Amino acid sequence: MGHARRRPKRLAEKLKEIRIHLGLSQAELVRRMGVDIHYTNVSKYESDKNEPDLMVLHAYLRLADVTFTEIVDDKMDLML
């Protein structure tokens, strides 16, 4: 059996930080990212109930102009 992939402990916190920093509602964030998800998924990401897939994570990174390392390294804070 395989092992579950490790998840960054601060991912949810950082995703919410991005949205708040940009001053966007969850629905507006989804529109600006141009991804095919329902805006209620953002709440699930921010509350650590779900984790975004790689394409959604990439859209967050582009929109906020942050690096992959910043968002997944729990020792780093976002440079917003």
Backbone as CSV, one residue per row, in Angstrom:
resi,resn,N_x,N_y,N_z,CA_x,CA_y,CA_z,C_x,C_y,C_z
1,MET,0.829,-1.191,0.000,0.000,0.000,0.000,0.870,1.251,0.000
2,GLY,0.419,2.227,-0.725,1.120,3.494,-0.754,0.785,4.335,0.462
3,HIS,1.532,5.360,0.636,1.307,6.271,1.748,0.645,7.527,1.223
4,ALA,-0.165,8.145,2.079,-0.792,9.406,1.706,0.294,10.464,1.518
5,ARG,0.071,11.316,0.573,1.013,12.407,0.307,0.999,13.377,1.484
6,ARG,2.173,13.808,1.902,2.248,14.784,2.993,1.676,16.115,2.520
7,ARG,0.992,16.797,3.420,0.384,18.082,3.103,1.041,19.183,3.928
8,PRO,1.266,20.334,3.327,1.781,21.459,4.108,0.773,21.827,5.198
9,LYS,1.246,22.006,6.403,0.356,22.311,7.524,-0.256,23.705,7.428
10,ARG,0.444,24.637,6.789,-0.025,26.027,6.719,-0.676,26.382,5.381
11,LEU,-0.928,25.397,4.526,-1.466,25.693,3.195,-2.793,26.443,3.286
12,ALA,-3.726,25.954,4.078,-5.040,26.597,4.185,-4.895,28.052,4.637
13,GLU,-4.078,28.263,5.641,-3.833,29.613,6.161,-3.280,30.528,5.064
14,LYS,-2.349,30.026,4.289,-1.727,30.843,3.246,-2.686,31.126,2.096
15,LEU,-3.526,30.162,1.747,-4.500,30.405,0.681,-5.475,31.499,1.098
16,LYS,-5.910,31.470,2.334,-6.805,32.524,2.824,-6.077,33.867,2.859
17,GLU,-4.826,33.839,3.278,-4.028,35.070,3.320,-3.935,35.703,1.934
18,ILE,-3.765,34.889,0.917,-3.706,35.398,-0.456,-5.005,36.108,-0.817
19,ARG,-6.125,35.449,-0.579,-7.417,36.032,-0.954,-7.672,37.331,-0.210
20,ILE,-7.398,37.343,1.089,-7.625,38.551,1.897,-6.699,39.673,1.426
21,HIS,-5.438,39.335,1.172,-4.474,40.336,0.700,-4.945,40.975,-0.612
22,LEU,-5.525,40.168,-1.476,-6.012,40.687,-2.753,-7.348,41.406,-2.619
23,GLY,-7.984,41.291,-1.470,-9.262,41.970,-1.224,-10.406,41.384,-2.029
24,LEU,-10.398,40.068,-2.212,-11.391,39.421,-3.064,-12.330,38.524,-2.264
25,SER,-13.576,38.470,-2.707,-14.495,37.469,-2.169,-14.084,36.119,-2.741
26,GLN,-14.641,35.058,-2.198,-14.319,33.736,-2.721,-14.750,33.606,-4.183
27,ALA,-15.927,34.121,-4.508,-16.419,34.038,-5.886,-15.542,34.852,-6.837
28,GLU,-15.139,36.044,-6.408,-14.293,36.882,-7.264,-12.911,36.248,-7.445
29,LEU,-12.394,35.618,-6.415,-11.112,34.927,-6.521,-11.168,33.868,-7.608
30,VAL,-12.218,33.063,-7.603,-12.371,32.010,-8.617,-12.450,32.622,-10.014
31,ARG,-13.209,33.707,-10.158,-13.309,34.366,-11.471,-11.944,34.871,-11.928
32,ARG,-11.213,35.508,-11.028,-9.909,36.071,-11.396,-8.886,34.987,-11.708
33,MET,-8.998,33.830,-11.031,-8.062,32.740,-11.294,-8.376,32.061,-12.617
34,GLY,-9.634,32.129,-13.052,-10.010,31.510,-14.319,-9.998,29.990,-14.276
35,VAL,-10.333,29.431,-13.122,-10.359,27.977,-12.971,-11.802,27.478,-12.946
36,ASP,-11.967,26.231,-13.279,-13.301,25.639,-13.348,-13.632,24.922,-12.040
37,ILE,-13.835,25.724,-10.985,-14.272,25.189,-9.700,-15.409,26.073,-9.197
38,HIS,-16.204,25.556,-8.286,-17.248,26.361,-7.662,-16.607,27.158,-6.532
39,TYR,-17.094,28.370,-6.324,-16.468,29.227,-5.325,-16.525,28.638,-3.916
40,THR,-17.461,27.740,-3.646,-17.539,27.134,-2.315,-16.325,26.243,-2.031
41,ASN,-15.619,25.828,-3.078,-14.392,25.056,-2.864,-13.337,25.894,-2.160
42,VAL,-13.339,27.191,-2.392,-12.366,28.077,-1.756,-12.511,27.990,-0.241
43,SER,-13.736,27.982,0.242,-13.969,27.847,1.682,-13.399,26.531,2.209
44,LYS,-13.546,25.473,1.450,-13.014,24.169,1.858,-11.485,24.187,1.885
45,TYR,-10.864,24.896,0.939,-9.406,25.011,0.938,-8.939,25.818,2.152
46,GLU,-9.639,26.921,2.418,-9.239,27.821,3.493,-9.484,27.237,4.875
47,SER,-10.394,26.286,4.991,-10.669,25.653,6.283,-9.962,24.303,6.408
48,ASP,-9.117,23.983,5.441,-8.315,22.757,5.426,-9.166,21.488,5.354
49,LYS,-10.354,21.610,4.760,-11.196,20.433,4.552,-10.824,19.716,3.259
50,ASN,-10.394,20.482,2.268,-9.934,19.947,0.979,-8.641,20.649,0.604
51,GLU,-7.937,20.049,-0.322,-6.706,20.642,-0.831,-6.897,20.895,-2.323
52,PRO,-6.503,22.058,-2.821,-6.671,22.320,-4.251,-5.794,21.407,-5.094
53,ASP,-6.278,21.091,-6.295,-5.424,20.315,-7.193,-4.311,21.228,-7.713
54,LEU,-3.382,20.653,-8.425,-2.212,21.421,-8.859,-2.557,22.592,-9.773
55,MET,-3.545,22.431,-10.636,-3.899,23.523,-11.546,-4.508,24.701,-10.779
56,VAL,-5.307,24.409,-9.770,-5.888,25.479,-8.949,-4.788,26.136,-8.119
57,LEU,-3.907,25.341,-7.555,-2.792,25.891,-6.791,-1.934,26.793,-7.678
58,HIS,-1.704,26.362,-8.892,-0.937,27.176,-9.839,-1.636,28.503,-10.107
59,ALA,-2.951,28.485,-10.216,-3.704,29.721,-10.444,-3.565,30.668,-9.253
60,TYR,-3.598,30.138,-8.039,-3.354,30.968,-6.847,-1.974,31.620,-6.940
61,LEU,-0.967,30.828,-7.278,0.403,31.328,-7.331,0.556,32.447,-8.345
62,ARG,-0.023,32.258,-9.528,0.063,33.290,-10.574,-0.635,34.561,-10.131
63,LEU,-1.845,34.415,-9.598,-2.636,35.585,-9.218,-1.939,36.397,-8.126
64,ALA,-1.357,35.710,-7.162,-0.723,36.397,-6.033,0.752,36.701,-6.276
65,ASP,1.304,36.183,-7.365,2.715,36.364,-7.687,3.608,35.884,-6.537
66,VAL,3.321,34.658,-6.076,4.154,34.015,-5.061,4.727,32.730,-5.643
67,THR,5.765,32.234,-5.014,6.411,31.031,-5.512,5.810,29.780,-4.880
68,PHE,6.050,28.667,-5.536,5.612,27.382,-5.010,6.241,27.134,-3.636
69,THR,7.507,27.463,-3.509,8.208,27.258,-2.241,7.550,28.054,-1.120
70,GLU,7.198,29.308,-1.387,6.552,30.136,-0.362,5.270,29.498,0.150
71,ILE,4.511,28.907,-0.742,3.202,28.414,-0.349,3.254,27.031,0.300
72,VAL,4.224,26.206,-0.045,4.255,24.857,0.524,5.257,24.687,1.667
73,ASP,6.199,25.600,1.808,7.169,25.492,2.891,6.569,26.113,4.151
74,ASP,6.266,25.274,5.135,5.631,25.745,6.364,6.520,26.696,7.165
75,LYS,7.804,26.691,6.906,8.730,27.573,7.633,8.768,28.972,7.042
76,MET,8.220,29.120,5.836,8.254,30.423,5.150,6.917,31.130,5.258
77,ASP,6.978,32.446,5.362,5.790,33.276,5.262,5.666,33.745,3.822
78,LEU,4.461,34.090,3.422,4.253,34.614,2.077,4.856,36.008,1.978
79,MET,5.409,36.309,0.826,5.989,37.624,0.563,4.992,38.410,-0.300
80,LEU,3.914,38.839,0.321,2.868,39.556,-0.420,3.095,41.048,-0.331
